[in-house]
Amino acid sequence: MKEISLPKASQLTSPNPVTLVCTQKPDGATNVATVSWWTYLSFNPYMIAFAMAKTSYSGEMLRNSGKVVLTVPGSKLADIVLACGSTSGRNTDKVSQFNIELTDLENSAIKIPCHSKVAIVCRLKEYHEAGDHYLYICNVEKVYGDDSEAALFAWNGYTKIHPIQ
Ligand SMILES: Cc1cc2nc3c(=O)[nH]c(=O)nc-3n(C[C@H](O)[C@H](O)[C@H](O)COP(=O)(O)O)c2cc1C
């Protein structure tokens, strides 16, 4: 083996997971942002975590409201994953800009994109500084899934979005 950078390692671990993090803006509308760096944390109680850049609008919304829905996008959402991963809700209404079709979710004020495979409704428990990111640790309140959708993954250093097959 030879020494490599951590970004290079993240290419070598491709495909990496992909989620669309949905938060609520002050006017009640949904902001959608792409997040690869997430993990299950605990099954008892249910907990997950994800890391977002300190500058992200989603992080600000989450710290303000305490609420987030982490979704795993189905294959029809590949273009939305890339678009929501390269624009900020701070200056773009992504839902209207990218024609994202939203659906209601039981027990959640936050809407999520149609064709999601999994939706994890969370409350922020705590967050920690982690270099240029914050690590958000969340309690899971509800989990929903749809077997018929094919999950998307990030390939080739987050530049290509498609399912495993
Ligand atoms: C495939 C992919 C994966 C990404 N993963 C992350 C991630 O794990 N954490 C993060 O902070 N940003 C990640 N990004 C970048 C954010 O989605 C991007 O900074 C976005 O503009 C944040 O939007 P917001 O300001 O509305 O929250 C990713 C982008 C792409 C395309």
Ligand as a Chemical Component Dictionary entry (heavy atoms), coordinates in Angstrom:
data_LIG
# 
_chem_comp.id                   LIG 
_chem_comp.type                 NON-POLYMER 
_chem_comp.pdbx_formal_charge   0 
_chem_comp.three_letter_code    LIG 
# 
loop_
_chem_comp_atom.comp_id 
_chem_comp_atom.atom_id 
_chem_comp_atom.alt_atom_id 
_chem_comp_atom.type_symbol 
_chem_comp_atom.charge 
_chem_comp_atom.model_Cartn_x 
_chem_comp_atom.model_Cartn_y 
_chem_comp_atom.model_Cartn_z 
_chem_comp_atom.pdbx_ordinal 
LIG C1  C1  C 0 -22.796 13.407 -3.611 1  
LIG C2  C2  C 0 -22.652 14.540 -2.636 2  
LIG C3  C3  C 0 -22.442 14.278 -1.290 3  
LIG C4  C4  C 0 -22.308 15.320 -0.354 4  
LIG N1  N1  N 0 -22.102 15.012 0.955  5  
LIG C5  C5  C 0 -21.969 16.009 1.861  6  
LIG C6  C6  C 0 -21.779 15.717 3.246  7  
LIG O1  O1  O 0 -21.741 14.567 3.671  8  
LIG N2  N2  N 0 -21.657 16.768 4.108  9  
LIG C7  C7  C 0 -21.704 18.069 3.676  10 
LIG O2  O2  O 0 -21.548 18.997 4.485  11 
LIG N3  N3  N 0 -21.889 18.375 2.368  12 
LIG C8  C8  C 0 -22.035 17.380 1.462  13 
LIG N4  N4  N 0 -22.251 17.679 0.145  14 
LIG C9  C9  C 0 -22.326 19.097 -0.245 15 
LIG C10 C10 C 0 -23.626 19.771 0.215  16 
LIG O3  O3  O 0 -24.760 19.074 -0.256 17 
LIG C11 C11 C 0 -23.632 21.220 -0.336 18 
LIG O4  O4  O 0 -22.645 21.959 0.371  19 
LIG C12 C12 C 0 -24.971 21.924 -0.265 20 
LIG O5  O5  O 0 -24.842 23.126 -0.992 21 
LIG C13 C13 C 0 -25.454 22.255 1.137  22 
LIG O6  O6  O 0 -26.718 22.851 1.005  23 
LIG P1  P1  P 0 -27.379 23.789 2.118  24 
LIG O7  O7  O 0 -26.487 25.002 2.282  25 
LIG O8  O8  O 0 -28.738 24.121 1.581  26 
LIG O9  O9  O 0 -27.425 22.983 3.388  27 
LIG C14 C14 C 0 -22.394 16.666 -0.794 28 
LIG C15 C15 C 0 -22.623 16.929 -2.159 29 
LIG C16 C16 C 0 -22.760 15.892 -3.067 30 
LIG C17 C17 C 0 -23.021 16.193 -4.518 31 
# 
loop_
_chem_comp_bond.comp_id 
_chem_comp_bond.atom_id_1 
_chem_comp_bond.atom_id_2 
_chem_comp_bond.value_order 
_chem_comp_bond.pdbx_ordinal 
LIG C1  C2  SING 1  
LIG C2  C3  SING 2  
LIG C2  C16 DOUB 3  
LIG C3  C4  DOUB 4  
LIG C4  N1  SING 5  
LIG C4  C14 SING 6  
LIG N1  C5  DOUB 7  
LIG C5  C6  SING 8  
LIG C5  C8  SING 9  
LIG C6  O1  DOUB 10 
LIG C6  N2  SING 11 
LIG N2  C7  SING 12 
LIG C7  O2  DOUB 13 
LIG C7  N3  SING 14 
LIG N3  C8  DOUB 15 
LIG C8  N4  SING 16 
LIG N4  C9  SING 17 
LIG N4  C14 SING 18 
LIG C9  C10 SING 19 
LIG C10 O3  SING 20 
LIG C10 C11 SING 21 
LIG C11 O4  SING 22 
LIG C11 C12 SING 23 
LIG C12 O5  SING 24 
LIG C12 C13 SING 25 
LIG C13 O6  SING 26 
LIG O6  P1  SING 27 
LIG P1  O7  DOUB 28 
LIG P1  O8  SING 29 
LIG P1  O9  SING 30 
LIG C14 C15 DOUB 31 
LIG C15 C16 SING 32 
LIG C16 C17 SING 33 
# 
